[in-house]
Amino acid sequence: MSDIINLKQFKKRKARASKEVEASANRVLFGRTKAEKSFDKTQSEKDERFLEQNKLEPRNTGSSEAETE
């Protein structure tokens, strides 16, 4: 004969196991420290400023624009 299994306990163990798997995945995705987040934010702001300062503007030649219109 086999052992008697309580289905409520079995379902609870299964639910806990699936929650643990999901939690470990979330730790990898969202488990960054405050310092890491602020460093990334500062770095992205610095990169945006650099790109904005070095953006190339199109030349304005008055005679060629008047001819195309």
C-alpha positions, 0 to 999 in steps of 0.5 A: 500500500502507498502512503496517505497524502494530504492534498491540501498540504501537497497543493500548498507545497507546490504553490510555495515552490512556484512562488519561490521560482518566481521570486528568484527570477524577480530578484535577478531582474529587480534586485539592484541596490540603490547605488547601482540604480543612481549610478545608472541614472547619472550615467544615462543623464551624462550620456544624454548631455554629451549627445545633446552638446555634440549634435550636428545641426544642418547648415542653413544656406539661404540661396539653396532653400529659396530655390527648392521652395 
